[in-house]
């Protein structure tokens, strides 16, 4: 009985395997006179350009003491102060030099 059952299982598997292994082939025969065929031209659609997206970013949040609020203005004031001191020093030197040569004794 075991032998018969194993042979039946083997035969069933062979039948299923051979049925799925068959190739399906379609054969068509055309009879007629060849006629030149000119296809209508196919054009690609015109490209559509859109403007680039606008990136909007928030300003960074800076938490700092008050004296760091406007460092450019502070640097400008310091430079102006140095230039003013330099001008005053130059004026004093020229004034002293003038008096050295023009002092009436």
C-alpha positions as a printed NumPy array, in Angstrom:
array([[  0.   ,   0.   ,   0.   ],
       [  2.809,   2.382,   0.814],
       [  4.426,   1.655,  -2.488],
       [  1.217,   2.399,  -4.369],
       [  0.68 ,   5.659,  -2.482],
       [  4.228,   6.859,  -3.165],
       [  3.899,   5.943,  -6.887],
       [  0.581,   7.819,  -7.126],
       [  2.105,  10.894,  -5.467],
       [  5.093,  10.745,  -7.816],
       [  2.806,  10.422, -10.87 ],
       [  0.673,  13.36 ,  -9.7  ],
       [  3.735,  15.582,  -9.234],
       [  5.043,  14.603, -12.677],
       [  1.682,  15.457, -14.285],
       [  1.548,  18.882, -12.59 ],
       [  5.186,  19.605, -13.473],
       [  4.754,  18.664, -17.137],
       [  1.567,  20.728, -17.49 ],
       [  3.29 ,  23.87 , -16.2  ],
       [  6.378,  23.237, -18.308],
       [  4.499,  23.42 , -21.62 ],
       [  5.312,  26.46 , -23.678],
       [  2.439,  28.525, -25.011],
       [  3.247,  29.578, -28.535],
       [  1.033,  31.677, -30.782],
       [  1.654,  31.275, -34.483],
       [  0.225,  33.822, -36.854],
       [  0.424,  33.766, -40.655],
       [ -0.066,  36.96 , -42.569],
       [ -0.886,  36.976, -46.283],
       [ -1.07 ,  40.216, -48.147],
       [  0.695,  42.899, -50.142],
       [  3.086,  45.135, -48.205],
       [  2.05 ,  48.792, -48.388],
       [  4.333,  51.581, -47.204],
       [  2.918,  53.209, -44.138],
       [  3.881,  56.731, -43.038],
       [  3.139,  57.478, -39.421],
       [  2.048,  60.913, -38.325],
       [  4.821,  62.82 , -36.54 ],
       [  4.641,  62.781, -32.776],
       [  5.926,  65.864, -31.01 ],
       [  6.949,  66.1  , -27.391],
       [  4.831,  68.491, -25.35 ],
       [  6.279,  71.921, -24.68 ],
       [  8.223,  72.08 , -21.425],
       [  6.52 ,  73.838, -18.545],
       [  8.845,  75.961, -16.457],
       [  7.824,  77.028, -13.005],
       [  9.673,  79.524, -10.839],
       [ 11.937,  78.038,  -8.19 ],
       [ 10.331,  77.643,  -4.799],
       [ 10.852,  80.478,  -2.373],
       [ 12.641,  79.325,   0.738],
       [ 11.563,  81.284,   3.777],
       [ 13.585,  80.704,   6.889],
       [ 13.121,  82.225,  10.282],
       [ 15.81 ,  84.43 ,  11.695],
       [ 17.928,  82.603,  14.26 ],
       [ 17.147,  83.38 ,  17.852],
       [ 20.18 ,  84.756,  19.663],
       [ 20.125,  85.112,  23.396],
       [ 23.011,  87.311,  24.473],
       [ 23.704,  90.185,  26.848],
       [ 22.727,  93.686,  25.738],
       [ 26.237,  94.753,  24.775],
       [ 26.299,  92.133,  22.03 ],
       [ 23.144,  93.481,  20.38 ],
       [ 24.797,  95.583,  17.673],
       [ 28.46 ,  94.713,  17.419],
       [ 28.886,  96.496,  14.08 ],
       [ 27.708,  99.804,  15.485],
       [ 29.935,  99.39 ,  18.535],
       [ 32.953,  98.632,  16.321],
       [ 32.157, 101.699,  14.197],
       [ 31.962, 103.931,  17.288],
       [ 35.287, 102.589,  18.574],
       [ 36.924, 103.264,  15.213],
       [ 35.528, 106.803,  15.137],
       [ 36.793, 107.362,  18.672],
       [ 40.307, 106.176,  17.701],
       [ 40.332, 108.386,  14.614],
       [ 39.238, 111.398,  16.687],
       [ 42.007, 110.749,  19.21 ],
       [ 44.517, 110.432,  16.371],
       [ 43.37 , 113.743,  14.841],
       [ 43.65 , 115.507,  18.188],
       [ 47.136, 114.137,  18.738],
       [ 48.221, 115.217,  15.255],
       [ 46.778, 118.683,  15.833],
       [ 48.626, 119.006,  19.159],
       [ 51.909, 117.981,  17.562],
       [ 51.494, 120.434,  14.686],
       [ 50.397, 123.181,  17.063],
       [ 53.385, 122.558,  19.315],
       [ 55.685, 122.533,  16.29 ],
       [ 54.227, 125.808,  15.022],
       [ 54.733, 127.475,  18.371],
       [ 58.256, 126.189,  18.525],
       [ 59.094, 127.98 ,  15.307],
       [ 56.874, 131.041,  15.702],
       [ 57.194, 131.87 ,  19.332],
       [ 57.957, 135.472,  19.84 ],
       [ 60.545, 135.818,  22.548]])
